[in-house]
Amino acid sequence: MYCEANYFSGLLFSCPYKNELETCAFKEIRKIDLDKRIEYFLNTDLEEHRDLITKHLNCQNKNDYKIINDCD
């Protein structure tokens, strides 16, 4: 549960892929104010978190990650 909650909360704030798709399940959620996103997180259950995480993991962009730290 803890790991899923961390993963889900991270997805509420940004997409780890280079281009967020128009069909992204998190797209509209990311547009709302911070306090409302936190409220959304607290008021949704583990099953809904898992459902949205699964949609994210099945995203067409899954092999197109942002480069977070370039060490070269």
ChimeraX attribute file (.defattr): number of C-alpha atoms within 10 A of each C-alpha:
attribute: neighborCount
match mode: 1-to-1
recipient: residues
	/A:1	9
	/A:2	7
	/A:3	8
	/A:4	13
	/A:5	17
	/A:6	10
	/A:7	14
	/A:8	20
	/A:9	17
	/A:10	12
	/A:11	19
	/A:12	21
	/A:13	17
	/A:14	12
	/A:15	18
	/A:16	17
	/A:17	17
	/A:18	13
	/A:19	11
	/A:20	16
	/A:21	14
	/A:22	9
	/A:23	9
	/A:24	15
	/A:25	18
	/A:26	21
	/A:27	17
	/A:28	11
	/A:29	16
	/A:30	16
	/A:31	12
	/A:32	14
	/A:33	10
	/A:34	13
	/A:35	9
	/A:36	13
	/A:37	17
	/A:38	14
	/A:39	11
	/A:40	15
	/A:41	17
	/A:42	11
	/A:43	9
	/A:44	10
	/A:45	11
	/A:46	14
	/A:47	9
	/A:48	12
	/A:49	18
	/A:50	16
	/A:51	12
	/A:52	17
	/A:53	19
	/A:54	11
	/A:55	14
	/A:56	20
	/A:57	11
	/A:58	10
	/A:59	16
	/A:60	13
	/A:61	15
	/A:62	12
	/A:63	9
	/A:64	11
	/A:65	12
	/A:66	11
	/A:67	9
	/A:68	7
	/A:69	6
	/A:70	5
	/A:71	4
	/A:72	3
